[in-house]
Amino acid sequence: MAAERIRIVLVEDNDIFREALELVLELRDDMEVVASVADGSDAAETCARLEPDVVLMDYRMPGLDGVQATAAVRAASPTTRILCLTAAADPHEQEALLEAGAVACLSKNEEFDAIVAAIYRAAGRETPWS
C-alpha cells in the first residue's frame, strides 16, 4: 500500500512562481497542494484549518514576512514543518527563519529535485530514489 500523500501549503506572493510550483508538485503521485496563498497574513489561519505536513514559505511577502509568518504557522499548526524558499535571503535572514521554526531554507534557484527531496525530509519520509 502506498504511503499517504504529503500535504503541502504554498505561501508565495509571486503568482507565476506559486502557480508553476503548484502545477509541478501536483504532477507527483505522492504530493498534494492543499492550499496556495499569496500573503503571509493568510498562512497561519490556512495551516490551522488544513494542518498540512509541509509549508513552502517565501521570505519577502506583503502582510507578514517569512519570519513572522513562519512563527505564526508554528503557533497555529505545531506539527506542520516549514521550508523556506527564497530568491535572496542573506545568512542573517536565513538564521531568523530557522529561529522562527523553519526546518530549512532553500533558494528558489535550486534544482526541482532538491526542493522535492527537502519536502520529503521535512515530512519525515525517504525520497523514492534514495
N, CA, C and O atoms as CSV, one atom per row, in Angstrom:
chain,resi,resn,atom,element,x,y,z
A,1,MET,N,N,0.836,-1.178,0.000
A,1,MET,CA,C,0.000,0.000,0.000
A,1,MET,C,C,0.888,1.251,0.000
A,1,MET,O,O,1.872,1.321,0.736
A,2,ALA,N,N,0.542,2.205,-0.806
A,2,ALA,CA,C,1.339,3.425,-0.925
A,2,ALA,C,C,1.145,4.309,0.306
A,2,ALA,O,O,0.085,4.301,0.931
A,3,ALA,N,N,2.177,5.065,0.639
A,3,ALA,CA,C,2.084,5.994,1.760
A,3,ALA,C,C,1.114,7.123,1.404
A,3,ALA,O,O,0.873,7.415,0.232
A,4,GLU,N,N,0.573,7.739,2.437
A,4,GLU,CA,C,-0.301,8.876,2.196
A,4,GLU,C,C,0.477,9.983,1.501
A,4,GLU,O,O,1.693,10.108,1.650
A,5,ARG,N,N,-0.255,10.776,0.744
A,5,ARG,CA,C,0.376,11.899,0.050
A,5,ARG,C,C,0.840,12.939,1.058
A,5,ARG,O,O,0.210,13.134,2.098
A,6,ILE,N,N,1.934,13.599,0.746
A,6,ILE,CA,C,2.424,14.703,1.564
A,6,ILE,C,C,1.558,15.915,1.240
A,6,ILE,O,O,1.474,16.348,0.091
A,7,ARG,N,N,0.920,16.450,2.271
A,7,ARG,CA,C,0.000,17.584,2.102
A,7,ARG,C,C,0.789,18.881,2.271
A,7,ARG,O,O,1.459,19.084,3.283
A,8,ILE,N,N,0.700,19.760,1.262
A,8,ILE,CA,C,1.549,20.946,1.182
A,8,ILE,C,C,0.696,22.208,1.072
A,8,ILE,O,O,-0.320,22.226,0.378
A,9,VAL,N,N,1.122,23.258,1.765
A,9,VAL,CA,C,0.570,24.598,1.578
A,9,VAL,C,C,1.689,25.470,1.017
A,9,VAL,O,O,2.806,25.469,1.535
A,10,LEU,N,N,1.382,26.210,-0.037
A,10,LEU,CA,C,2.333,27.155,-0.633
A,10,LEU,C,C,1.997,28.559,-0.136
A,10,LEU,O,O,0.840,28.978,-0.189
A,11,VAL,N,N,3.005,29.284,0.346
A,11,VAL,CA,C,2.846,30.669,0.774
A,11,VAL,C,C,3.855,31.480,-0.029
A,11,VAL,O,O,5.043,31.504,0.291
A,12,GLU,N,N,3.375,32.135,-1.061
A,12,GLU,CA,C,4.255,32.781,-2.055
A,12,GLU,C,C,3.488,33.910,-2.730
A,12,GLU,O,O,2.398,33.686,-3.257
A,13,ASP,N,N,4.048,35.133,-2.720
A,13,ASP,CA,C,3.336,36.264,-3.310
A,13,ASP,C,C,3.520,36.381,-4.825
A,13,ASP,O,O,2.752,37.085,-5.479
A,14,ASN,N,N,4.509,35.713,-5.386
A,14,ASN,CA,C,4.709,35.752,-6.838
A,14,ASN,C,C,3.760,34.736,-7.484
A,14,ASN,O,O,3.987,33.528,-7.416
A,15,ASP,N,N,2.695,35.247,-8.110
A,15,ASP,CA,C,1.649,34.377,-8.667
A,15,ASP,C,C,2.204,33.362,-9.656
A,15,ASP,O,O,1.824,32.191,-9.624
A,16,ILE,N,N,3.092,33.798,-10.527
A,16,ILE,CA,C,3.614,32.901,-11.568
A,16,ILE,C,C,4.438,31.786,-10.934
A,16,ILE,O,O,4.272,30.617,-11.285
A,17,PHE,N,N,5.326,32.137,-10.003
A,17,PHE,CA,C,6.146,31.116,-9.342
A,17,PHE,C,C,5.259,30.162,-8.532
A,17,PHE,O,O,5.443,28.946,-8.582
A,18,ARG,N,N,4.297,30.721,-7.787
A,18,ARG,CA,C,3.416,29.906,-6.956
A,18,ARG,C,C,2.606,28.933,-7.811
A,18,ARG,O,O,2.510,27.751,-7.482
A,19,GLU,N,N,2.031,29.420,-8.894
A,19,GLU,CA,C,1.216,28.562,-9.760
A,19,GLU,C,C,2.068,27.496,-10.455
A,19,GLU,O,O,1.628,26.357,-10.610
A,20,ALA,N,N,3.282,27.861,-10.874
A,20,ALA,CA,C,4.167,26.882,-11.520
A,20,ALA,C,C,4.576,25.800,-10.522
A,20,ALA,O,O,4.575,24.615,-10.854
A,21,LEU,N,N,4.921,26.202,-9.313
A,21,LEU,CA,C,5.301,25.237,-8.284
A,21,LEU,C,C,4.132,24.308,-7.960
A,21,LEU,O,O,4.312,23.100,-7.810
A,22,GLU,N,N,2.953,24.875,-7.855
A,22,GLU,CA,C,1.766,24.062,-7.585
A,22,GLU,C,C,1.543,23.040,-8.699
A,22,GLU,O,O,1.246,21.877,-8.427
A,23,LEU,N,N,1.685,23.469,-9.939
A,23,LEU,CA,C,1.488,22.554,-11.075
A,23,LEU,C,C,2.478,21.393,-11.051
A,23,LEU,O,O,2.081,20.239,-11.219
A,24,VAL,N,N,3.753,21.685,-10.845
A,24,VAL,CA,C,4.742,20.604,-10.891
A,24,VAL,C,C,4.646,19.690,-9.675
A,24,VAL,O,O,4.887,18.488,-9.792
A,25,LEU,N,N,4.299,20.235,-8.508
A,25,LEU,CA,C,4.133,19.371,-7.336
A,25,LEU,C,C,2.907,18.471,-7.486
A,25,LEU,O,O,2.924,17.315,-7.063
A,26,GLU,N,N,1.858,18.999,-8.083
A,26,GLU,CA,C,0.629,18.216,-8.271
A,26,GLU,C,C,0.826,17.085,-9.288
A,26,GLU,O,O,0.026,16.150,-9.321
A,27,LEU,N,N,1.860,17.152,-10.104
A,27,LEU,CA,C,2.140,16.064,-11.048
A,27,LEU,C,C,2.663,14.825,-10.333
A,27,LEU,O,O,2.643,13.728,-10.891
A,28,ARG,N,N,3.129,14.997,-9.104
A,28,ARG,CA,C,3.667,13.879,-8.334
A,28,ARG,C,C,2.519,13.125,-7.666
A,28,ARG,O,O,1.603,13.743,-7.123
A,29,ASP,N,N,2.566,11.800,-7.703
A,29,ASP,CA,C,1.521,10.981,-7.088
A,29,ASP,C,C,1.556,11.039,-5.566
A,29,ASP,O,O,0.558,10.741,-4.909
A,30,ASP,N,N,2.701,11.421,-5.002
A,30,ASP,CA,C,2.868,11.363,-3.564
A,30,ASP,C,C,2.778,12.722,-2.867
A,30,ASP,O,O,3.073,12.829,-1.676
A,31,MET,N,N,2.368,13.770,-3.612
A,31,MET,CA,C,2.244,15.107,-3.034
A,31,MET,C,C,0.925,15.726,-3.457
A,31,MET,O,O,0.426,15.488,-4.556
A,32,GLU,N,N,0.374,16.528,-2.551
A,32,GLU,CA,C,-0.886,17.213,-2.820
A,32,GLU,C,C,-0.788,18.629,-2.272
A,32,GLU,O,O,-0.521,18.825,-1.087
A,33,VAL,N,N,-1.003,19.614,-3.133
A,33,VAL,CA,C,-1.040,21.002,-2.678
A,33,VAL,C,C,-2.474,21.259,-2.210
A,33,VAL,O,O,-3.401,21.316,-3.019
A,34,VAL,N,N,-2.642,21.412,-0.898
A,34,VAL,CA,C,-3.982,21.567,-0.329
A,34,VAL,C,C,-4.415,23.024,-0.267
A,34,VAL,O,O,-5.604,23.308,-0.123
A,35,ALA,N,N,-3.465,23.955,-0.374
A,35,ALA,CA,C,-3.792,25.381,-0.417
A,35,ALA,C,C,-2.599,26.147,-0.945
A,35,ALA,O,O,-1.452,25.705,-0.867
A,36,SER,N,N,-2.914,27.314,-1.485
A,36,SER,CA,C,-1.906,28.177,-2.061
A,36,SER,C,C,-2.334,29.609,-1.746
A,36,SER,O,O,-3.380,30.063,-2.209
A,37,VAL,N,N,-1.522,30.323,-0.956
A,37,VAL,CA,C,-1.880,31.683,-0.562
A,37,VAL,C,C,-0.774,32.654,-0.952
A,37,VAL,O,O,0.400,32.290,-1.019
A,38,ALA,N,N,-1.173,33.896,-1.208
A,38,ALA,CA,C,-0.238,34.894,-1.718
A,38,ALA,C,C,0.281,35.838,-0.650
A,38,ALA,O,O,1.135,36.676,-0.939
A,39,ASP,N,N,-0.212,35.725,0.579
A,39,ASP,CA,C,0.128,36.687,1.616
A,39,ASP,C,C,0.472,35.951,2.905
A,39,ASP,O,O,-0.249,35.042,3.315
A,40,GLY,N,N,1.559,36.337,3.536
A,40,GLY,CA,C,1.950,35.716,4.788
A,40,GLY,C,C,0.892,35.821,5.866
A,40,GLY,O,O,0.841,34.982,6.766
A,41,SER,N,N,0.038,36.849,5.791
A,41,SER,CA,C,-1.019,37.024,6.784
A,41,SER,C,C,-2.049,35.903,6.739
A,41,SER,O,O,-2.722,35.647,7.738
A,42,ASP,N,N,-2.182,35.234,5.602
A,42,ASP,CA,C,-3.161,34.150,5.453
A,42,ASP,C,C,-2.592,32.785,5.840
A,42,ASP,O,O,-3.342,31.814,5.931
A,43,ALA,N,N,-1.310,32.697,6.063
A,43,ALA,CA,C,-0.660,31.401,6.245
A,43,ALA,C,C,-1.102,30.681,7.517
A,43,ALA,O,O,-1.421,29.493,7.462
A,44,ALA,N,N,-1.129,31.361,8.650
A,44,ALA,CA,C,-1.430,30.694,9.923
A,44,ALA,C,C,-2.851,30.150,9.937
A,44,ALA,O,O,-3.073,29.005,10.330
A,45,GLU,N,N,-3.806,30.954,9.516
A,45,GLU,CA,C,-5.204,30.501,9.526
A,45,GLU,C,C,-5.386,29.320,8.594
A,45,GLU,O,O,-6.075,28.357,8.931
A,46,THR,N,N,-4.774,29.390,7.424
A,46,THR,CA,C,-4.871,28.305,6.451
A,46,THR,C,C,-4.286,27.020,7.029
A,46,THR,O,O,-4.876,25.949,6.887
A,47,CYS,N,N,-3.142,27.122,7.672
A,47,CYS,CA,C,-2.498,25.929,8.235
A,47,CYS,C,C,-3.247,25.399,9.452
A,47,CYS,O,O,-3.313,24.185,9.648
A,48,ALA,N,N,-3.806,26.272,10.265
A,48,ALA,CA,C,-4.592,25.818,11.415
A,48,ALA,C,C,-5.804,25.021,10.937
A,48,ALA,O,O,-6.185,24.024,11.550
A,49,ARG,N,N,-6.398,25.470,9.841
A,49,ARG,CA,C,-7.594,24.818,9.305
A,49,ARG,C,C,-7.261,23.509,8.601
A,49,ARG,O,O,-7.986,22.526,8.758
A,50,LEU,N,N,-6.170,23.476,7.825
A,50,LEU,CA,C,-5.873,22.323,6.967
A,50,LEU,C,C,-4.830,21.358,7.545
A,50,LEU,O,O,-4.754,20.208,7.114
A,51,GLU,N,N,-4.034,21.809,8.508
A,51,GLU,CA,C,-2.970,21.002,9.112
A,51,GLU,C,C,-2.125,20.257,8.076
A,51,GLU,O,O,-2.084,19.027,8.075
A,52,PRO,N,N,-1.453,21.002,7.197
A,52,PRO,CA,C,-0.604,20.348,6.188
A,52,PRO,C,C,0.630,19.725,6.826
A,52,PRO,O,O,0.993,20.042,7.959
A,53,ASP,N,N,1.264,18.835,6.078
A,53,ASP,CA,C,2.522,18.252,6.535
A,53,ASP,C,C,3.662,19.255,6.402
A,53,ASP,O,O,4.513,19.373,7.283
A,54,VAL,N,N,3.659,19.976,5.277
A,54,VAL,CA,C,4.771,20.872,4.933
A,54,VAL,C,C,4.222,22.174,4.353
A,54,VAL,O,O,3.245,22.174,3.604
A,55,VAL,N,N,4.865,23.271,4.712
A,55,VAL,CA,C,4.602,24.582,4.101
A,55,VAL,C,C,5.853,24.998,3.359
A,55,VAL,O,O,6.956,24.911,3.898
A,56,LEU,N,N,5.688,25.451,2.123
A,56,LEU,CA,C,6.782,26.102,1.398
A,56,LEU,C,C,6.535,27.599,1.541
A,56,LEU,O,O,5.564,28.133,1.004
A,57,MET,N,N,7.423,28.269,2.271
A,57,MET,CA,C,7.231,29.653,2.686
A,57,MET,C,C,8.214,30.576,1.982
A,57,MET,O,O,9.424,30.350,2.012
A,58,ASP,N,N,7.687,31.612,1.353
A,58,ASP,CA,C,8.528,32.654,0.775
A,58,ASP,C,C,9.054,33.529,1.911
A,58,ASP,O,O,8.507,33.514,3.014
A,59,TYR,N,N,10.109,34.287,1.644
A,59,TYR,CA,C,10.642,35.178,2.676
A,59,TYR,C,C,10.051,36.582,2.572
A,59,TYR,O,O,9.546,37.123,3.556
A,60,ARG,N,N,10.116,37.166,1.384
A,60,ARG,CA,C,9.646,38.542,1.208
A,60,ARG,C,C,8.235,38.539,0.641
A,60,ARG,O,O,8.009,38.173,-0.513
A,61,MET,N,N,7.279,38.962,1.488
A,61,MET,CA,C,5.867,38.983,1.088
A,61,MET,C,C,5.191,40.194,1.710
A,61,MET,O,O,5.688,40.771,2.678
A,62,PRO,N,N,4.045,40.573,1.139
A,62,PRO,CA,C,3.248,41.621,1.789
A,62,PRO,C,C,2.611,41.051,3.057
A,62,PRO,O,O,2.594,39.837,3.260
A,63,GLY,N,N,2.095,41.925,3.896
A,63,GLY,CA,C,1.499,41.456,5.149
A,63,GLY,C,C,2.615,41.037,6.082
A,63,GLY,O,O,3.459,41.855,6.447
A,64,LEU,N,N,2.631,39.784,6.468
A,64,LEU,CA,C,3.708,39.263,7.300
A,64,LEU,C,C,4.849,38.797,6.415
A,64,LEU,O,O,4.612,38.218,5.355
A,65,ASP,N,N,6.101,39.044,6.838
A,65,ASP,CA,C,7.224,38.495,6.084
A,65,ASP,C,C,7.392,37.022,6.458
A,65,ASP,O,O,6.645,36.498,7.283
A,66,GLY,N,N,8.363,36.366,5.857
A,66,GLY,CA,C,8.542,34.936,6.067
A,66,GLY,C,C,8.838,34.558,7.510
A,66,GLY,O,O,8.387,33.513,7.979
A,67,VAL,N,N,9.591,35.394,8.223
A,67,VAL,CA,C,9.911,35.104,9.623
A,67,VAL,C,C,8.643,35.189,10.469
A,67,VAL,O,O,8.355,34.287,11.256
A,68,GLN,N,N,7.889,36.270,10.303
A,68,GLN,CA,C,6.655,36.445,11.069
A,68,GLN,C,C,5.631,35.356,10.723
A,68,GLN,O,O,4.984,34.802,11.611
A,69,ALA,N,N,5.492,35.057,9.434
A,69,ALA,CA,C,4.533,34.037,9.003
A,69,ALA,C,C,4.951,32.648,9.485
A,69,ALA,O,O,4.099,31.839,9.852
A,70,THR,N,N,6.249,32.366,9.486
A,70,THR,CA,C,6.748,31.080,9.986
A,70,THR,C,C,6.401,30.920,11.463
A,70,THR,O,O,5.904,29.871,11.874
A,71,ALA,N,N,6.659,31.944,12.256
A,71,ALA,CA,C,6.335,31.888,13.686
A,71,ALA,C,C,4.833,31.708,13.893
A,71,ALA,O,O,4.412,30.947,14.764
A,72,ALA,N,N,4.030,32.402,13.097
A,72,ALA,CA,C,2.569,32.296,13.229
A,72,ALA,C,C,2.077,30.897,12.849
A,72,ALA,O,O,1.191,30.356,13.511
A,73,VAL,N,N,2.637,30.313,11.800
A,73,VAL,CA,C,2.252,28.957,11.399
A,73,VAL,C,C,2.661,27.961,12.477
A,73,VAL,O,O,1.879,27.074,12.819
A,74,ARG,N,N,3.861,28.089,13.014
A,74,ARG,CA,C,4.319,27.164,14.068
A,74,ARG,C,C,3.378,27.216,15.274
A,74,ARG,O,O,3.100,26.188,15.890
A,75,ALA,N,N,2.889,28.412,15.610
A,75,ALA,CA,C,1.968,28.552,16.740
A,75,ALA,C,C,0.590,27.973,16.412
A,75,ALA,O,O,-0.045,27.356,17.267
A,76,ALA,N,N,0.135,28.170,15.191
A,76,ALA,CA,C,-1.216,27.745,14.797
A,76,ALA,C,C,-1.301,26.268,14.438
A,76,ALA,O,O,-2.350,25.648,14.607
A,77,SER,N,N,-0.210,25.705,13.946
A,77,SER,CA,C,-0.200,24.313,13.489
A,77,SER,C,C,1.154,23.694,13.842
A,77,SER,O,O,2.006,23.538,12.967
A,78,PRO,N,N,1.360,23.343,15.108
A,78,PRO,CA,C,2.687,22.934,15.594
A,78,PRO,C,C,3.309,21.722,14.897
A,78,PRO,O,O,4.532,21.582,14.902
A,79,THR,N,N,2.509,20.854,14.306
A,79,THR,CA,C,3.083,19.673,13.652
A,79,THR,C,C,3.496,19.936,12.213
A,79,THR,O,O,4.165,19.105,11.598
A,80,THR,N,N,3.107,21.082,11.671
A,80,THR,CA,C,3.464,21.429,10.296
A,80,THR,C,C,4.939,21.815,10.226
A,80,THR,O,O,5.424,22.602,11.040
A,81,ARG,N,N,5.645,21.257,9.249
A,81,ARG,CA,C,7.062,21.571,9.039
A,81,ARG,C,C,7.161,22.649,7.956
A,81,ARG,O,O,6.454,22.588,6.950
A,82,ILE,N,N,8.031,23.626,8.162
A,82,ILE,CA,C,8.118,24.768,7.253
A,82,ILE,C,C,9.470,24.788,6.560
A,82,ILE,O,O,10.522,24.768,7.200
A,83,LEU,N,N,9.411,24.828,5.230
A,83,LEU,CA,C,10.601,25.004,4.393
A,83,LEU,C,C,10.525,26.396,3.798
A,83,LEU,O,O,9.505,26.776,3.223
A,84,CYS,N,N,11.579,27.142,3.933
A,84,CYS,CA,C,11.602,28.464,3.335
A,84,CYS,C,C,12.211,28.370,1.940
A,84,CYS,O,O,13.273,27.778,1.750
A,85,LEU,N,N,11.527,28.958,0.978
A,85,LEU,CA,C,12.035,29.068,-0.394
A,85,LEU,C,C,12.181,30.551,-0.675
A,85,LEU,O,O,11.194,31.287,-0.655
A,86,THR,N,N,13.388,30.993,-0.934
A,86,THR,CA,C,13.584,32.426,-1.104
A,86,THR,C,C,14.507,32.727,-2.278
A,86,THR,O,O,15.400,31.946,-2.606
A,87,ALA,N,N,14.273,33.863,-2.892
A,87,ALA,CA,C,15.122,34.292,-4.001
A,87,ALA,C,C,16.428,34.862,-3.466
A,87,ALA,O,O,17.487,34.661,-4.060
A,88,ALA,N,N,16.352,35.578,-2.336
A,88,ALA,CA,C,17.556,36.235,-1.839
A,88,ALA,C,C,17.445,36.551,-0.361
A,88,ALA,O,O,17.151,37.687,0.009
A,89,ALA,N,N,17.676,35.563,0.485
A,89,ALA,CA,C,17.761,35.825,1.928
A,89,ALA,C,C,19.228,35.708,2.321
A,89,ALA,O,O,19.886,34.710,2.028
A,90,ASP,N,N,19.726,36.739,2.986
A,90,ASP,CA,C,21.123,36.697,3.415
A,90,ASP,C,C,21.251,35.762,4.630
A,90,ASP,O,O,20.237,35.336,5.183
A,91,PRO,N,N,22.471,35.441,5.045
A,91,PRO,CA,C,22.650,34.497,6.168
A,91,PRO,C,C,21.912,34.923,7.446
A,91,PRO,O,O,21.373,34.072,8.153
A,92,HIS,N,N,21.883,36.217,7.750
A,92,HIS,CA,C,21.176,36.705,8.936
A,92,HIS,C,C,19.673,36.424,8.813
A,92,HIS,O,O,19.036,35.992,9.773
A,93,GLU,N,N,19.120,36.671,7.630
A,93,GLU,CA,C,17.692,36.420,7.397
A,93,GLU,C,C,17.395,34.924,7.465
A,93,GLU,O,O,16.371,34.524,8.019
A,94,GLN,N,N,18.278,34.097,6.911
A,94,GLN,CA,C,18.083,32.649,6.980
A,94,GLN,C,C,18.121,32.176,8.432
A,94,GLN,O,O,17.328,31.321,8.825
A,95,GLU,N,N,19.035,32.725,9.226
A,95,GLU,CA,C,19.115,32.363,10.643
A,95,GLU,C,C,17.816,32.742,11.359
A,95,GLU,O,O,17.328,31.983,12.196
A,96,ALA,N,N,17.261,33.903,11.039
A,96,ALA,CA,C,16.000,34.340,11.650
A,96,ALA,C,C,14.861,33.399,11.275
A,96,ALA,O,O,13.996,33.116,12.104
A,97,LEU,N,N,14.851,32.912,10.035
A,97,LEU,CA,C,13.823,31.958,9.603
A,97,LEU,C,C,13.938,30.646,10.378
A,97,LEU,O,O,12.930,30.086,10.810
A,98,LEU,N,N,15.157,30.163,10.552
A,98,LEU,CA,C,15.367,28.920,11.297
A,98,LEU,C,C,14.987,29.099,12.767
A,98,LEU,O,O,14.390,28.204,13.365
A,99,GLU,N,N,15.328,30.238,13.347
A,99,GLU,CA,C,14.961,30.512,14.738
A,99,GLU,C,C,13.445,30.607,14.900
A,99,GLU,O,O,12.915,30.267,15.958
A,100,ALA,N,N,12.741,31.068,13.856
A,100,ALA,CA,C,11.281,31.173,13.908
A,100,ALA,C,C,10.606,29.808,13.761
A,100,ALA,O,O,9.414,29.666,14.036
A,101,GLY,N,N,11.378,28.801,13.325
A,101,GLY,CA,C,10.813,27.461,13.243
A,101,GLY,C,C,10.904,26.772,11.901
A,101,GLY,O,O,10.419,25.650,11.758
A,102,ALA,N,N,11.510,27.407,10.912
A,102,ALA,CA,C,11.698,26.729,9.627
A,102,ALA,C,C,12.700,25.591,9.804
A,102,ALA,O,O,13.641,25.709,10.590
A,103,VAL,N,N,12.505,24.496,9.082
A,103,VAL,CA,C,13.430,23.365,9.190
A,103,VAL,C,C,14.584,23.488,8.206
A,103,VAL,O,O,15.619,22.845,8.383
A,104,ALA,N,N,14.416,24.309,7.167
A,104,ALA,CA,C,15.482,24.525,6.180
A,104,ALA,C,C,15.139,25.746,5.333
A,104,ALA,O,O,13.980,26.150,5.232
A,105,CYS,N,N,16.166,26.318,4.731
A,105,CYS,CA,C,15.998,27.431,3.790
A,105,CYS,C,C,16.642,27.026,2.475
A,105,CYS,O,O,17.804,26.622,2.434
A,106,LEU,N,N,15.879,27.139,1.414
A,106,LEU,CA,C,16.364,26.794,0.081
A,106,LEU,C,C,16.211,27.982,-0.849
A,106,LEU,O,O,15.335,28.827,-0.663
A,107,SER,N,N,17.062,28.033,-1.839
A,107,SER,CA,C,16.955,29.057,-2.866
A,107,SER,C,C,15.908,28.643,-3.895
A,107,SER,O,O,15.764,27.463,-4.213
A,108,LYS,N,N,15.188,29.624,-4.403
A,108,LYS,CA,C,14.233,29.342,-5.485
A,108,LYS,C,C,14.951,28.857,-6.739
A,108,LYS,O,O,14.317,28.313,-7.644
A,109,ASN,N,N,16.264,29.048,-6.799
A,109,ASN,CA,C,17.048,28.606,-7.947
A,109,ASN,C,C,17.502,27.158,-7.838
A,109,ASN,O,O,18.139,26.640,-8.755
A,110,GLU,N,N,17.183,26.497,-6.724
A,110,GLU,CA,C,17.568,25.087,-6.550
A,110,GLU,C,C,16.948,24.235,-7.658
A,110,GLU,O,O,15.909,24.575,-8.223
A,111,GLU,N,N,17.609,23.131,-7.945
A,111,GLU,CA,C,17.021,22.154,-8.859
A,111,GLU,C,C,15.715,21.661,-8.232
A,111,GLU,O,O,15.609,21.551,-7.011
A,112,PHE,N,N,14.728,21.368,-9.072
A,112,PHE,CA,C,13.444,20.913,-8.567
A,112,PHE,C,C,13.595,19.664,-7.702
A,112,PHE,O,O,12.924,19.540,-6.677
A,113,ASP,N,N,14.468,18.738,-8.102
A,113,ASP,CA,C,14.677,17.520,-7.308
A,113,ASP,C,C,15.187,17.832,-5.904
A,113,ASP,O,O,14.861,17.118,-4.956
A,114,ALA,N,N,15.981,18.889,-5.761
A,114,ALA,CA,C,16.472,19.278,-4.432
A,114,ALA,C,C,15.325,19.805,-3.569
A,114,ALA,O,O,15.279,19.547,-2.367
A,115,ILE,N,N,14.411,20.537,-4.179
A,115,ILE,CA,C,13.237,21.034,-3.450
A,115,ILE,C,C,12.355,19.861,-3.031
A,115,ILE,O,O,11.883,19.810,-1.895
A,116,VAL,N,N,12.134,18.924,-3.944
A,116,VAL,CA,C,11.328,17.741,-3.631
A,116,VAL,C,C,11.980,16.932,-2.515
A,116,VAL,O,O,11.293,16.482,-1.598
A,117,ALA,N,N,13.290,16.743,-2.579
A,117,ALA,CA,C,13.998,15.998,-1.538
A,117,ALA,C,C,13.849,16.698,-0.186
A,117,ALA,O,O,13.692,16.030,0.836
A,118,ALA,N,N,13.895,18.022,-0.166
A,118,ALA,CA,C,13.727,18.772,1.082
A,118,ALA,C,C,12.305,18.604,1.622
A,118,ALA,O,O,12.109,18.530,2.835
A,119,ILE,N,N,11.324,18.544,0.737
A,119,ILE,CA,C,9.941,18.300,1.170
A,119,ILE,C,C,9.841,16.930,1.830
A,119,ILE,O,O,9.222,16.795,2.885
A,120,TYR,N,N,10.444,15.914,1.218
A,120,TYR,CA,C,10.451,14.566,1.818
A,120,TYR,C,C,11.098,14.599,3.198
A,120,TYR,O,O,10.543,14.062,4.156
A,121,ARG,N,N,12.262,15.223,3.304
A,121,ARG,CA,C,12.950,15.280,4.600
A,121,ARG,C,C,12.086,15.978,5.645
A,121,ARG,O,O,11.971,15.507,6.776
A,122,ALA,N,N,11.480,17.099,5.264
A,122,ALA,CA,C,10.635,17.838,6.194
A,122,ALA,C,C,9.458,17.006,6.656
A,122,ALA,O,O,9.039,17.101,7.810
A,123,ALA,N,N,8.920,16.189,5.760
A,123,ALA,CA,C,7.764,15.341,6.083
A,123,ALA,C,C,8.182,14.052,6.790
A,123,ALA,O,O,7.333,13.241,7.160
A,124,GLY,N,N,9.494,13.865,6.976
A,124,GLY,CA,C,9.974,12.671,7.648
A,124,GLY,C,C,9.891,11.421,6.789
A,124,GLY,O,O,9.718,10.319,7.308
A,125,ARG,N,N,10.012,11.584,5.486
A,125,ARG,CA,C,9.929,10.466,4.565
A,125,ARG,C,C,11.242,10.309,3.817
A,125,ARG,O,O,12.025,11.250,3.693
A,126,GLU,N,N,11.465,9.095,3.319
A,126,GLU,CA,C,12.625,8.847,2.462
A,126,GLU,C,C,12.237,9.201,1.038
A,126,GLU,O,O,11.096,9.000,0.621
A,127,THR,N,N,13.206,9.734,0.296
A,127,THR,CA,C,12.944,10.006,-1.114
A,127,THR,C,C,12.829,8.678,-1.854
A,127,THR,O,O,13.524,7.722,-1.509
A,128,PRO,N,N,11.973,8.601,-2.855
A,128,PRO,CA,C,11.810,7.347,-3.597
A,128,PRO,C,C,13.097,6.892,-4.296
A,128,PRO,O,O,13.267,5.710,-4.593
A,129,TRP,N,N,13.995,7.844,-4.553
A,129,TRP,CA,C,15.218,7.494,-5.273
A,129,TRP,C,C,16.390,7.254,-4.329
A,129,TRP,O,O,17.516,7.083,-4.795
A,130,SER,N,N,16.158,7.235,-2.994
A,130,SER,CA,C,17.287,7.017,-2.065
A,130,SER,C,C,17.532,5.546,-1.833
A,130,SER,O,O,18.438,5.182,-1.083
